[in-house]
């Protein structure tokens, strides 16, 4: 048996803050994946995956945007020291600043399982674009990959309904 991990979350948050990195994977096992995430000031997509997710806010407050089965956007506010459970398949967008940190625990992806990242027009809420990934190793940071693909493609950021062009948030974000 492996030695059971005991992890100081404040130390991991400090490591992320000092390094500028956004994610630190704590463990990745067939039944469990855990990581600490530092907020992304530019996060706007809705992530959809087939696993339950539990979020614990280590520091700061998260505005967890999610879409109801009817497609309506709602927000759950998760203050520091609080936790939240997200059922599988719910489009969700964890939005919190870079000086805030969250512990996320979910199931490691099954072989071939697809994670989806969707954007909607900030002006009219029309569907803009979807990126998909098979996430076999969460250390590959699929969120950053999805963002690069989306924001570097002006056509993907242009609403086919109202013509609004979503700004390139990566070009405006401070470099980490």
DOTOR-411597 format. One record per residue: chain; residue number from 1; x, y, z of N, C-alpha, C in turn; residue in three letters. Coordinates in nm, 3 decimals, padded with zeros to 5 digits, always signed. Each point is the difference from the previous one (the first is absolute). Layout:
[r "A"; NUM; [X; Y; Z]; [X; Y; Z]; [X; Y; Z]; "ALA"]
...
This chain:
[r "A"; 1; [+00.084; -00.119; +00.000]; [-00.084; +00.119; +00.000]; [+00.088; +00.125; +00.000]; "UNK"]
[r "A"; 2; [-00.043; +00.100; -00.078]; [+00.071; +00.127; -00.002]; [-00.019; +00.072; +00.133]; "UNK"]
[r "A"; 3; [+00.095; +00.088; +00.031]; [-00.016; +00.082; +00.119]; [-00.116; +00.097; -00.025]; "UNK"]
[r "A"; 4; [-00.088; +00.014; +00.098]; [-00.115; +00.087; -00.014]; [+00.045; +00.146; +00.005]; "UNK"]
[r "A"; 5; [-00.046; +00.081; -00.096]; [+00.044; +00.139; -00.004]; [-00.068; +00.087; +00.106]; "UNK"]
[r "A"; 6; [+00.078; +00.086; +00.062]; [-00.051; +00.105; +00.087]; [+00.053; +00.130; -00.060]; "UNK"]
[r "A"; 7; [-00.091; +00.084; -00.046]; [+00.039; +00.116; -00.077]; [-00.044; +00.128; +00.070]; "UNK"]
[r "A"; 8; [+00.093; +00.092; +00.015]; [-00.029; +00.131; +00.058]; [-00.049; +00.092; -00.113]; "UNK"]
[r "A"; 9; [-00.130; +00.027; -00.003]; [-00.058; +00.077; -00.109]; [+00.054; +00.143; -00.007]; "UNK"]
[r "A"; 10; [+00.027; +00.060; +00.114]; [+00.056; +00.136; +00.000]; [+00.138; +00.003; -00.067]; "UNK"]
[r "A"; 11; [+00.080; -00.107; +00.021]; [+00.131; -00.008; -00.064]; [-00.013; -00.013; -00.151]; "UNK"]
[r "A"; 12; [-00.097; -00.077; -00.045]; [-00.023; -00.016; -00.145]; [-00.047; +00.133; -00.059]; "UNK"]
[r "A"; 13; [-00.089; +00.070; +00.069]; [-00.046; +00.131; -00.049]; [+00.117; +00.097; -00.011]; "UNK"]
[r "A"; 14; [+00.087; +00.001; +00.099]; [+00.118; +00.089; -00.004]; [+00.092; -00.037; -00.116]; "UNK"]
[r "A"; 15; [+00.019; -00.131; -00.021]; [+00.083; -00.046; -00.112]; [-00.057; +00.049; -00.133]; "UNK"]
[r "A"; 16; [-00.130; -00.012; -00.019]; [-00.063; +00.048; -00.123]; [+00.014; +00.151; -00.015]; "UNK"]
[r "A"; 17; [-00.024; +00.073; +00.108]; [+00.011; +00.147; -00.005]; [+00.143; +00.041; -00.034]; "UNK"]
[r "A"; 18; [+00.097; -00.063; +00.063]; [+00.141; +00.036; -00.023]; [+00.047; -00.037; -00.140]; "UNK"]
[r "A"; 19; [-00.050; -00.111; -00.054]; [+00.046; -00.047; -00.131]; [-00.079; +00.062; -00.116]; "UNK"]
[r "A"; 20; [-00.121; +00.050; +00.029]; [-00.086; +00.052; -00.106]; [-00.078; -00.109; -00.072]; "UNK"]
[r "A"; 21; [+00.021; -00.126; +00.038]; [-00.073; -00.110; -00.064]; [-00.146; +00.004; +00.044]; "UNK"]
[r "A"; 22; [-00.086; -00.064; -00.078]; [-00.144; +00.002; +00.026]; [-00.052; -00.126; +00.069]; "UNK"]
[r "A"; 23; [+00.068; -00.115; -00.018]; [-00.051; -00.127; +00.051]; [+00.115; -00.084; +00.056]; "UNK"]
[r "A"; 24; [-00.027; -00.066; +00.112]; [+00.093; -00.098; +00.057]; [-00.081; -00.127; +00.027]; "UNK"]
[r "A"; 25; [+00.031; -00.107; -00.074]; [-00.067; -00.128; +00.021]; [+00.057; -00.063; +00.127]; "UNK"]
[r "A"; 26; [-00.087; -00.037; +00.093]; [+00.042; -00.062; +00.126]; [+00.008; -00.151; -00.013]; "UNK"]
[r "A"; 27; [-00.099; -00.059; -00.069]; [+00.005; -00.143; -00.033]; [-00.093; -00.025; -00.115]; "UNK"]
[r "A"; 28; [+00.028; -00.110; -00.071]; [-00.078; -00.042; -00.116]; [-00.005; -00.152; +00.003]; "UNK"]
[r "A"; 29; [-00.108; -00.054; +00.049]; [-00.019; -00.144; +00.013]; [-00.129; -00.038; -00.072]; "UNK"]
[r "A"; 30; [-00.019; -00.126; -00.036]; [-00.120; -00.036; -00.077]; [-00.132; +00.050; +00.058]; "UNK"]
[r "A"; 31; [-00.016; +00.002; +00.131]; [-00.127; +00.043; +00.058]; [+00.000; +00.142; +00.051]; "UNK"]
[r "A"; 32; [+00.115; +00.068; -00.005]; [+00.007; +00.132; +00.063]; [+00.109; +00.086; -00.061]; "UNK"]
[r "A"; 33; [-00.036; +00.124; -00.022]; [+00.092; +00.102; -00.050]; [-00.016; +00.119; +00.091]; "UNK"]
[r "A"; 34; [+00.110; +00.056; +00.048]; [-00.007; +00.120; +00.084]; [+00.105; +00.099; -00.045]; "UNK"]
[r "A"; 35; [-00.040; +00.128; -00.005]; [+00.096; +00.104; -00.035]; [-00.040; +00.130; +00.068]; "UNK"]
[r "A"; 36; [+00.099; +00.087; +00.014]; [-00.025; +00.135; +00.048]; [+00.009; +00.091; -00.121]; "UNK"]
[r "A"; 37; [-00.099; +00.086; -00.016]; [-00.004; +00.094; -00.111]; [+00.008; +00.142; +00.052]; "UNK"]
[r "A"; 38; [+00.077; +00.080; -00.070]; [+00.008; +00.144; +00.025]; [-00.096; +00.064; -00.100]; "UNK"]
[r "A"; 39; [-00.070; +00.104; +00.043]; [-00.099; +00.062; -00.088]; [+00.059; +00.053; -00.129]; "UNK"]
[r "A"; 40; [-00.085; +00.005; -00.101]; [+00.034; +00.058; -00.131]; [-00.094; +00.118; -00.020]; "UNK"]
[r "A"; 41; [+00.055; +00.118; -00.003]; [-00.081; +00.120; -00.010]; [-00.079; +00.007; -00.130]; "UNK"]
[r "A"; 42; [+00.038; -00.078; -00.100]; [-00.062; +00.004; -00.132]; [-00.093; -00.118; -00.026]; "UNK"]
[r "A"; 43; [-00.030; -00.081; +00.099]; [-00.079; -00.122; -00.025]; [-00.143; +00.036; -00.040]; "UNK"]
[r "A"; 44; [-00.047; -00.060; -00.107]; [-00.135; +00.031; -00.050]; [-00.072; -00.121; -00.058]; "UNK"]
[r "A"; 45; [+00.071; -00.109; -00.020]; [-00.062; -00.118; -00.062]; [-00.076; -00.082; +00.103]; "UNK"]
[r "A"; 46; [-00.082; -00.090; -00.051]; [-00.071; -00.096; +00.084]; [+00.061; -00.137; -00.028]; "UNK"]
[r "A"; 47; [+00.046; -00.065; +00.106]; [+00.063; -00.131; -00.009]; [-00.106; -00.107; +00.026]; "UNK"]
[r "A"; 48; [+00.002; -00.104; -00.079]; [-00.094; -00.111; +00.017]; [+00.082; -00.129; +00.004]; "UNK"]
[r "A"; 49; [-00.016; -00.075; +00.108]; [+00.068; -00.128; +00.012]; [-00.093; -00.100; +00.069]; "UNK"]
[r "A"; 50; [+00.035; -00.128; -00.010]; [-00.087; -00.105; +00.048]; [+00.022; -00.041; +00.144]; "UNK"]
[r "A"; 51; [+00.065; +00.083; +00.078]; [+00.031; -00.034; +00.138]; [-00.065; +00.098; +00.097]; "UNK"]
[r "A"; 52; [-00.036; -00.051; +00.117]; [-00.035; +00.090; +00.109]; [+00.124; +00.085; +00.030]; "UNK"]
[r "A"; 53; [-00.021; +00.122; +00.050]; [+00.111; +00.085; +00.043]; [-00.034; +00.057; +00.136]; "UNK"]
[r "A"; 54; [+00.100; +00.000; +00.087]; [-00.013; +00.066; +00.129]; [+00.103; +00.112; +00.002]; "UNK"]
[r "A"; 55; [-00.043; +00.120; +00.031]; [+00.088; +00.116; +00.009]; [+00.003; +00.048; +00.144]; "UNK"]
[r "A"; 56; [+00.121; +00.028; +00.049]; [+00.018; +00.060; +00.132]; [+00.084; +00.125; -00.020]; "UNK"]
[r "A"; 57; [-00.053; +00.115; +00.042]; [+00.073; +00.126; -00.016]; [+00.101; +00.016; +00.115]; "UNK"]
[r "A"; 58; [+00.127; -00.014; -00.035]; [+00.109; +00.014; +00.096]; [+00.016; +00.146; +00.040]; "UNK"]
[r "A"; 59; [-00.001; +00.087; -00.102]; [+00.017; +00.144; +00.023]; [-00.082; +00.074; -00.104]; "UNK"]
[r "A"; 60; [-00.071; +00.104; +00.043]; [-00.078; +00.081; -00.093]; [-00.139; -00.055; -00.024]; "UNK"]
[r "A"; 61; [-00.070; +00.064; -00.092]; [-00.138; -00.036; -00.034]; [-00.009; -00.034; -00.147]; "UNK"]
[r "A"; 62; [-00.077; -00.104; -00.030]; [-00.025; -00.040; -00.138]; [-00.144; +00.031; -00.037]; "UNK"]
[r "A"; 63; [-00.019; +00.056; -00.118]; [-00.133; +00.010; -00.060]; [-00.007; -00.116; -00.100]; "UNK"]
[r "A"; 64; [-00.074; -00.104; +00.037]; [-00.011; -00.118; -00.084]; [-00.122; +00.016; -00.091]; "UNK"]
[r "A"; 65; [+00.027; +00.040; -00.123]; [-00.106; +00.014; -00.100]; [-00.035; -00.140; -00.049]; "UNK"]
[r "A"; 66; [-00.127; -00.025; -00.021]; [-00.043; -00.129; -00.055]; [-00.125; +00.022; -00.082]; "UNK"]
[r "A"; 67; [-00.027; -00.095; -00.089]; [-00.117; +00.009; -00.087]; [-00.100; -00.107; +00.041]; "UNK"]
[r "A"; 68; [-00.124; +00.043; +00.015]; [-00.109; -00.091; +00.038]; [-00.034; -00.089; -00.121]; "UNK"]
[r "A"; 69; [-00.078; -00.106; +00.021]; [-00.042; -00.083; -00.115]; [-00.073; +00.080; -00.108]; "UNK"]
[r "A"; 70; [-00.061; +00.112; +00.038]; [-00.068; +00.087; -00.097]; [+00.096; +00.095; -00.070]; "UNK"]
[r "A"; 71; [+00.128; +00.000; +00.040]; [+00.100; +00.086; -00.062]; [+00.019; +00.135; +00.067]; "UNK"]
[r "A"; 72; [-00.069; +00.023; +00.112]; [+00.011; +00.128; +00.071]; [+00.127; +00.001; +00.084]; "UNK"]
[r "A"; 73; [+00.072; +00.111; -00.003]; [+00.121; +00.014; +00.080]; [-00.035; +00.044; +00.142]; "UNK"]
[r "A"; 74; [+00.052; -00.073; +00.098]; [-00.018; +00.031; +00.141]; [+00.139; +00.011; +00.064]; "UNK"]
[r "A"; 75; [+00.006; +00.053; +00.123]; [+00.127; +00.014; +00.071]; [-00.016; -00.048; +00.144]; "UNK"]
[r "A"; 76; [+00.091; -00.090; +00.042]; [+00.010; -00.041; +00.140]; [+00.126; +00.065; +00.056]; "UNK"]
[r "A"; 77; [-00.013; +00.076; +00.107]; [+00.115; +00.067; +00.062]; [+00.056; -00.094; +00.107]; "UNK"]
[r "A"; 78; [+00.130; -00.032; -00.012]; [+00.066; -00.090; +00.095]; [+00.106; +00.082; +00.075]; "UNK"]
[r "A"; 79; [-00.029; +00.040; +00.125]; [+00.097; +00.079; +00.075]; [+00.115; -00.085; +00.055]; "UNK"]
[r "A"; 80; [+00.105; +00.067; +00.038]; [+00.117; -00.065; +00.060]; [-00.044; -00.092; +00.114]; "UNK"]
[r "A"; 81; [+00.058; -00.122; +00.001]; [-00.032; -00.097; +00.104]; [-00.126; -00.080; -00.027]; "UNK"]
[r "A"; 82; [-00.065; +00.024; -00.115]; [-00.124; -00.070; -00.033]; [+00.025; -00.100; -00.113]; "UNK"]
[r "A"; 83; [-00.098; -00.089; -00.017]; [+00.012; -00.104; -00.101]; [-00.126; -00.006; -00.085]; "UNK"]
[r "A"; 84; [+00.012; -00.066; -00.116]; [-00.110; -00.014; -00.095]; [+00.013; -00.133; -00.070]; "UNK"]
[r "A"; 85; [-00.114; -00.061; -00.033]; [-00.003; -00.122; -00.081]; [-00.066; +00.033; -00.132]; "UNK"]
[r "A"; 86; [+00.065; -00.042; -00.109]; [-00.053; +00.020; -00.135]; [-00.029; -00.138; -00.060]; "UNK"]
[r "A"; 87; [-00.126; -00.026; -00.038]; [-00.031; -00.129; -00.062]; [+00.066; -00.015; -00.137]; "UNK"]
[r "A"; 88; [+00.018; -00.124; -00.045]; [+00.059; -00.021; -00.132]; [-00.088; +00.058; -00.110]; "UNK"]
[r "A"; 89; [+00.066; +00.047; -00.107]; [-00.072; +00.048; -00.118]; [-00.055; +00.141; +00.007]; "UNK"]
[r "A"; 90; [+00.019; +00.069; +00.113]; [-00.051; +00.138; +00.012]; [+00.105; +00.097; -00.055]; "UNK"]
[r "A"; 91; [-00.037; +00.082; -00.099]; [+00.094; +00.101; -00.049]; [+00.029; +00.100; +00.112]; "UNK"]
[r "A"; 92; [+00.128; +00.017; +00.034]; [+00.038; +00.086; +00.111]; [+00.125; +00.080; -00.034]; "UNK"]
[r "A"; 93; [+00.011; +00.116; +00.061]; [+00.109; +00.092; -00.026]; [+00.047; +00.060; +00.132]; "UNK"]
[r "A"; 94; [+00.106; -00.058; +00.059]; [+00.049; +00.052; +00.129]; [+00.080; +00.129; -00.020]; "UNK"]
[r "A"; 95; [-00.056; +00.110; +00.048]; [+00.063; +00.131; -00.021]; [+00.044; +00.057; +00.133]; "UNK"]
[r "A"; 96; [+00.132; +00.020; +00.012]; [+00.057; +00.056; +00.122]; [+00.133; +00.064; -00.036]; "UNK"]
[r "A"; 97; [+00.044; +00.099; +00.079]; [+00.120; +00.077; -00.036]; [+00.129; -00.079; +00.024]; "UNK"]
[r "A"; 98; [+00.111; +00.046; -00.059]; [+00.128; -00.071; +00.012]; [+00.055; -00.009; +00.142]; "UNK"]
[r "A"; 99; [-00.050; +00.081; +00.092]; [+00.047; -00.009; +00.139]; [-00.092; -00.090; +00.084]; "UNK"]
[r "A"; 100; [-00.089; -00.074; -00.066]; [-00.089; -00.096; +00.067]; [+00.038; -00.141; -00.045]; "UNK"]
[r "A"; 101; [-00.025; -00.098; +00.089]; [+00.042; -00.138; -00.027]; [-00.110; -00.097; +00.040]; "UNK"]
[r "A"; 102; [-00.018; -00.102; -00.085]; [-00.104; -00.100; +00.025]; [+00.060; -00.140; -00.009]; "UNK"]
[r "A"; 103; [-00.047; -00.089; +00.087]; [+00.030; -00.141; -00.009]; [-00.115; -00.065; -00.077]; "UNK"]
[r "A"; 104; [+00.032; -00.075; -00.105]; [-00.101; -00.068; -00.081]; [+00.026; -00.150; +00.009]; "UNK"]
[r "A"; 105; [-00.103; -00.076; +00.032]; [+00.010; -00.146; +00.006]; [-00.107; -00.057; -00.093]; "UNK"]
[r "A"; 106; [+00.041; -00.085; -00.090]; [-00.091; -00.063; -00.093]; [+00.054; -00.138; -00.037]; "UNK"]
[r "A"; 107; [-00.068; -00.069; -00.089]; [+00.046; -00.130; -00.046]; [+00.097; +00.018; -00.116]; "UNK"]
[r "A"; 108; [+00.108; -00.079; +00.001]; [+00.088; +00.002; -00.115]; [-00.081; -00.045; -00.122]; "UNK"]
[r "A"; 109; [+00.030; +00.053; -00.115]; [-00.076; -00.032; -00.120]; [+00.019; -00.146; -00.040]; "UNK"]
[r "A"; 110; [-00.107; -00.059; -00.053]; [+00.009; -00.134; -00.058]; [+00.071; +00.011; -00.134]; "UNK"]
[r "A"; 111; [+00.058; -00.109; -00.045]; [+00.069; +00.000; -00.128]; [-00.095; +00.044; -00.112]; "UNK"]
[r "A"; 112; [+00.041; +00.100; -00.077]; [-00.078; +00.051; -00.112]; [-00.111; +00.097; +00.038]; "UNK"]
[r "A"; 113; [-00.019; +00.026; +00.129]; [-00.106; +00.093; +00.043]; [+00.034; +00.142; -00.045]; "UNK"]
[r "A"; 114; [-00.102; +00.072; -00.043]; [+00.021; +00.134; -00.057]; [-00.047; +00.108; +00.096]; "UNK"]
[r "A"; 115; [+00.087; +00.101; +00.021]; [-00.037; +00.122; +00.071]; [-00.034; +00.104; -00.105]; "UNK"]
[r "A"; 116; [-00.104; +00.080; +00.029]; [-00.043; +00.103; -00.094]; [+00.012; +00.137; +00.065]; "UNK"]
[r "A"; 117; [+00.037; +00.098; -00.081]; [+00.014; +00.139; +00.044]; [-00.081; +00.085; -00.098]; "UNK"]
[r "A"; 118; [-00.103; +00.069; +00.052]; [-00.090; +00.076; -00.087]; [+00.000; +00.149; +00.036]; "UNK"]
[r "A"; 119; [-00.007; +00.083; -00.103]; [-00.013; +00.145; +00.019]; [-00.131; +00.047; -00.058]; "UNK"]
[r "A"; 120; [-00.056; +00.103; +00.062]; [-00.124; +00.063; -00.044]; [+00.026; +00.149; -00.017]; "UNK"]
[r "A"; 121; [-00.072; +00.062; -00.091]; [+00.016; +00.143; -00.027]; [-00.034; +00.081; +00.125]; "UNK"]
[r "A"; 122; [+00.091; +00.089; +00.042]; [-00.028; +00.081; +00.118]; [-00.109; +00.105; -00.025]; "UNK"]
[r "A"; 123; [-00.032; +00.024; -00.126]; [-00.101; +00.101; -00.034]; [-00.141; -00.060; -00.010]; "UNK"]
[r "A"; 124; [-00.013; -00.116; -00.070]; [-00.134; -00.056; -00.023]; [-00.018; -00.143; +00.053]; "UNK"]
[r "A"; 125; [+00.104; -00.059; +00.057]; [+00.000; -00.134; +00.060]; [-00.014; -00.112; -00.103]; "UNK"]
[r "A"; 126; [+00.022; +00.029; -00.128]; [-00.002; -00.103; -00.104]; [+00.126; -00.085; +00.011]; "UNK"]
[r "A"; 127; [-00.012; -00.131; -00.026]; [+00.115; -00.090; +00.001]; [+00.104; +00.048; -00.101]; "UNK"]
[r "A"; 128; [+00.128; +00.012; +00.045]; [+00.108; +00.043; -00.088]; [+00.086; -00.115; -00.052]; "UNK"]
[r "A"; 129; [+00.051; -00.082; +00.095]; [+00.104; -00.094; -00.039]; [+00.015; -00.108; +00.105]; "UNK"]
[r "A"; 130; [+00.049; -00.118; -00.043]; [+00.031; -00.108; +00.093]; [+00.136; -00.059; -00.033]; "UNK"]
[r "A"; 131; [+00.080; -00.022; +00.103]; [+00.126; -00.074; -00.009]; [-00.021; -00.131; +00.074]; "UNK"]
[r "A"; 132; [+00.057; -00.109; -00.050]; [-00.011; -00.129; +00.067]; [+00.139; -00.060; +00.018]; "UNK"]
[r "A"; 133; [+00.019; -00.072; +00.110]; [+00.127; -00.065; +00.029]; [-00.025; -00.133; +00.068]; "UNK"]
[r "A"; 134; [+00.083; -00.098; -00.032]; [+00.010; -00.121; +00.080]; [+00.110; +00.030; +00.100]; "UNK"]
[r "A"; 135; [-00.036; +00.003; +00.128]; [+00.094; +00.041; +00.104]; [+00.054; -00.125; +00.070]; "UNK"]
[r "A"; 136; [+00.110; -00.051; -00.050]; [+00.060; -00.118; +00.062]; [+00.094; +00.038; +00.114]; "UNK"]
[r "A"; 137; [+00.048; +00.124; +00.000]; [+00.089; +00.049; +00.106]; [-00.036; +00.145; +00.027]; "UNK"]
[r "A"; 138; [-00.055; +00.026; +00.117]; [-00.047; +00.135; +00.032]; [+00.116; +00.099; +00.012]; "UNK"]
[r "A"; 139; [+00.122; -00.050; +00.019]; [+00.115; +00.091; +00.006]; [+00.023; +00.070; -00.133]; "UNK"]
[r "A"; 140; [-00.059; -00.050; -00.108]; [+00.012; +00.064; -00.132]; [-00.079; +00.131; -00.007]; "UNK"]
[r "A"; 141; [-00.078; +00.030; +00.104]; [-00.077; +00.124; +00.012]; [-00.091; +00.024; -00.121]; "UNK"]
[r "A"; 142; [-00.104; -00.083; -00.013]; [-00.090; +00.013; -00.115]; [-00.072; +00.135; -00.005]; "UNK"]
[r "A"; 143; [-00.022; +00.064; +00.115]; [-00.067; +00.131; -00.001]; [+00.085; +00.101; -00.078]; "UNK"]
[r "A"; 144; [+00.129; +00.006; +00.029]; [+00.087; +00.094; -00.071]; [+00.006; -00.031; -00.150]; "UNK"]
[r "A"; 145; [+00.002; -00.128; -00.035]; [+00.000; -00.039; -00.142]; [-00.128; +00.046; -00.069]; "UNK"]
[r "A"; 146; [-00.114; -00.021; +00.066]; [-00.129; +00.042; -00.057]; [-00.002; +00.150; -00.021]; "UNK"]
[r "A"; 147; [+00.050; +00.075; +00.100]; [+00.004; +00.145; -00.011]; [+00.086; +00.046; -00.116]; "UNK"]
[r "A"; 148; [+00.118; -00.057; -00.015]; [+00.088; +00.039; -00.112]; [-00.071; -00.024; -00.132]; "UNK"]
[r "A"; 149; [-00.059; -00.118; -00.017]; [-00.069; -00.031; -00.126]; [-00.112; +00.100; -00.029]; "UNK"]
[r "A"; 150; [-00.080; +00.031; +00.102]; [-00.114; +00.089; -00.019]; [+00.043; +00.144; -00.025]; "UNK"]
[r "A"; 151; [+00.082; +00.054; +00.088]; [+00.032; +00.142; -00.009]; [+00.092; +00.036; -00.116]; "UNK"]
[r "A"; 152; [+00.073; -00.098; -00.054]; [+00.084; +00.028; -00.116]; [-00.078; -00.011; -00.131]; "UNK"]
[r "A"; 153; [-00.129; -00.030; +00.007]; [-00.083; -00.018; -00.119]; [-00.114; +00.103; +00.001]; "UNK"]
[r "A"; 154; [+00.018; +00.110; -00.072]; [-00.101; +00.107; +00.001]; [-00.134; -00.047; -00.053]; "UNK"]
[r "A"; 155; [+00.000; -00.092; -00.096]; [-00.126; -00.052; -00.052]; [-00.077; -00.073; +00.111]; "UNK"]
[r "A"; 156; [+00.070; -00.074; +00.085]; [-00.066; -00.072; +00.111]; [-00.059; +00.099; +00.100]; "UNK"]
[r "A"; 157; [+00.062; +00.118; +00.014]; [-00.045; +00.101; +00.096]; [-00.107; +00.094; -00.057]; "UNK"]
[r "A"; 158; [-00.036; -00.020; -00.127]; [-00.098; +00.087; -00.066]; [-00.137; -00.066; +00.003]; "UNK"]
[r "A"; 159; [-00.098; +00.070; +00.056]; [-00.136; -00.052; +00.012]; [-00.067; -00.002; -00.137]; "UNK"]
[r "A"; 160; [-00.052; -00.116; -00.036]; [-00.068; -00.015; -00.128]; [-00.141; +00.060; +00.003]; "UNK"]
[r "A"; 161; [-00.050; +00.031; +00.121]; [-00.135; +00.057; +00.014]; [+00.003; +00.152; -00.001]; "UNK"]
[r "A"; 162; [+00.086; +00.062; +00.085]; [-00.003; +00.146; +00.013]; [+00.125; +00.069; -00.053]; "UNK"]
[r "A"; 163; [+00.104; -00.077; -00.037]; [+00.121; +00.058; -00.056]; [+00.101; +00.049; +00.102]; "UNK"]
[r "A"; 164; [-00.032; -00.005; +00.127]; [+00.094; +00.043; +00.105]; [+00.126; -00.087; -00.005]; "UNK"]
[r "A"; 165; [+00.116; +00.065; +00.016]; [+00.127; -00.073; +00.007]; [+00.048; +00.005; +00.144]; "UNK"]
[r "A"; 166; [+00.008; -00.117; +00.063]; [+00.048; -00.009; +00.137]; [+00.148; +00.039; +00.001]; "UNK"]
[r "A"; 167; [+00.042; +00.090; +00.089]; [+00.141; +00.042; +00.003]; [+00.093; -00.118; +00.032]; "UNK"]
[r "A"; 168; [+00.124; +00.011; -00.045]; [+00.101; -00.101; +00.029]; [+00.050; +00.020; +00.142]; "UNK"]
[r "A"; 169; [-00.060; -00.070; +00.094]; [+00.033; +00.015; +00.143]; [+00.143; -00.040; +00.029]; "UNK"]
[r "A"; 170; [+00.057; -00.092; -00.075]; [+00.138; -00.040; +00.025]; [+00.097; +00.111; -00.035]; "UNK"]
[r "A"; 171; [-00.030; +00.078; -00.103]; [+00.087; +00.111; -00.039]; [-00.002; +00.109; +00.107]; "UNK"]
[r "A"; 172; [-00.113; +00.010; +00.072]; [-00.016; +00.104; +00.102]; [+00.042; -00.046; +00.138]; "UNK"]
[r "A"; 173; [+00.015; -00.132; +00.021]; [+00.031; -00.053; +00.133]; [+00.148; +00.017; +00.031]; "UNK"]
[r "A"; 174; [+00.032; +00.024; +00.129]; [+00.141; +00.005; +00.039]; [+00.065; -00.137; -00.023]; "UNK"]
[r "A"; 175; [+00.124; +00.000; -00.041]; [+00.070; -00.126; -00.026]; [+00.037; -00.065; +00.132]; "UNK"]
[r "A"; 176; [-00.033; -00.129; +00.013]; [+00.030; -00.076; +00.122]; [+00.122; -00.085; -00.020]; "UNK"]
